Structure formats: structure tokens, C-alpha cells
Amino acid sequence: MSDASRERLAAQLAEAVAEALRQDLATQERALLVVSGGSTPVPFFRALAACELPWSRIDVTLADERWVPETAADSNARLVREHLLQGPAAEAHFAPLTTSAPTPEQGEAEVAERIERLAWPASVVILGMGGDGHTASLFPDSQELALALATDAAAVAVRTPSQPQPRITLSADRLHQARRHVLHISGGDKRAVLARALAGDDSRELPIRAFLSCPLATYWAP
Ligand SMILES: O=C1O[C@H](COP(=O)(O)O)[C@@H](O)[C@H](O)[C@H]1O
């Protein structure tokens, strides 16, 4: 593991994403950025927050979220607010994926409506990936995986045996609606999972496969 190379990668990705947003904002009033949660994006969030951008014209949302309050340590919204929406970037419009409903099944319709109002197609969708090949909250062991891969609804509530909390994810269809797709990962384990995904043929085994032909620009550091 090399923190320096991950920081360099994050800086390069931030510059590329900032340039994509600038390009799109030259011809449209608003632009949308879809980011992922987890531990990988933190240095990228900080680097992007430092970029000069017309933040008040940028919408930000998440690829997926745990159905937890924003005060929870593992809330992706909290991560975005603490590391990306800082300084001038606080001017961006952030659309979180949770509501006050007690379950994601009860909140799903409100989240979908909120998501529909954003500036689609997104300028950039940045995906992460877990060691099991999940991306967003498209988990190989989730009962809702087939639905989330096939539906044209924007958001899907997900229950996954391998995960402690219920979740909500943007559907594969919605995540496909972007001008550019990026996979941001680090470490040898994830590189090996990506190699398996590139060699395989079933997106139910390694859900990241559903995005390999977007095309998907891969940002990887050891
Ligand atoms: O559960 C999640 O995991 C993936 C990967 O997270 P990381 O900590 O290994 O970087 C992430 O892309 C997803 O948004 C998140 O909810």
C-alpha cells in the first residue's frame, strides 16, 4: 500500500473530473457529479474540493448509501459533507439518498423523485468496487440485484446478507446515464477482482461487470 501514490491518483482524478465539469458547464447551466462512498474516495474528495469550479451550478449525489442517519460514522452522505462539500465546494447542491422514513423500501420513491430532478445525464459517475466485485450497492448476494440491474427506476432498496445495514442504490440503468464513467480503486486485491471481472461473463457474480463497457476509465493505485 502506498499513501503517496493514492494521493497522486486522487489529485489526477480530481483534475480530470474538474475538467469534465468545466467542459459540460460551458454548454449547460448545471452539471451533475455522482460519487461513491467507502474509504477510497476521501483523498479524491479533498483534492476536488480544492479545485476552482462554479460550485453553485454543480449537483452532487451518491451512487449508494447505507440506510443510516447522516450522523452515523459509516454514512456516505456524512463523508461527502465532511470531505467534499467544504470551502467554496459547499455551494454545490447535494442530494443525499436517505429520507426520514424508517426503511429504504418506504423511502425509495421519495429518493427516486429527488434523483430525477438532478441534471441528467451526469457529467461523471465515479464508481468504487468492493473485494466481492460489488459496485454502488449492487452486491452479488443481494436478492434485489437482478431488479437493480434491470429496472428503469432511479433507486432501489437493497437488503444484503453480507451487509449489516439495509441500503439504497442507484439502479444500473441510472448509473449508466452519464457522459463519463470512472472506476476508482486501490490495492492488489481489487486489481485481481477487476481482472476476474474483465475475464468473466456474468454480472450477477461480479456486479462491476455491468459497467465494463461504458467505457470505464480505471484509476488504480497500489
Ligand atoms: O460499501 C461500499 O463500498 C464500496 C467500496 O468501498 P471502499 O471502502 O472499499 O472504497 C463503495 O464504492 C460503495 O459506495 C460503498 O457504499
The ligand as an SDF file (V2000), in Angstrom:
LIG
                    3D

 16 16  0  0  0  0  0  0  0  0999 V2000
  -19.9200   -0.2410    0.5650 O   0  0  0  0  0  0  0  0  0  0  0  0
  -19.3380    0.4710   -0.2170 C   0  0  0  0  0  0  0  0  0  0  0  0
  -18.1530    0.0080   -0.7130 O   0  0  0  0  0  0  0  0  0  0  0  0
  -17.6700    0.4080   -1.9800 C   0  0  0  0  0  0  0  0  0  0  0  0
  -16.1520    0.2950   -1.8990 C   0  0  0  0  0  0  0  0  0  0  0  0
  -15.7010    0.9260   -0.7010 O   0  0  0  0  0  0  0  0  0  0  0  0
  -14.1580    1.0080   -0.2470 P   0  0  0  0  0  0  0  0  0  0  0  0
  -14.2060    1.3630    1.2120 O   0  0  0  0  0  0  0  0  0  0  0  0
  -13.5660   -0.3440   -0.4870 O   0  0  0  0  0  0  0  0  0  0  0  0
  -13.5390    2.0830   -1.0680 O   0  0  0  0  0  0  0  0  0  0  0  0
  -18.1400    1.8070   -2.3660 C   0  0  0  0  0  0  0  0  0  0  0  0
  -17.8760    2.0300   -3.7170 O   0  0  0  0  0  0  0  0  0  0  0  0
  -19.6260    1.9850   -2.0800 C   0  0  0  0  0  0  0  0  0  0  0  0
  -20.0890    3.2880   -2.4540 O   0  0  0  0  0  0  0  0  0  0  0  0
  -19.8290    1.8110   -0.5980 C   0  0  0  0  0  0  0  0  0  0  0  0
  -21.1640    2.0340   -0.2170 O   0  0  0  0  0  0  0  0  0  0  0  0
  1  2  2  0
  2  3  1  0
  2 15  1  0
  3  4  1  0
  4  5  1  0
  4 11  1  0
  5  6  1  0
  6  7  1  0
  7  8  2  0
  7  9  1  0
  7 10  1  0
 11 12  1  0
 11 13  1  0
 13 14  1  0
 13 15  1  0
 15 16  1  0
M  END
$$$$
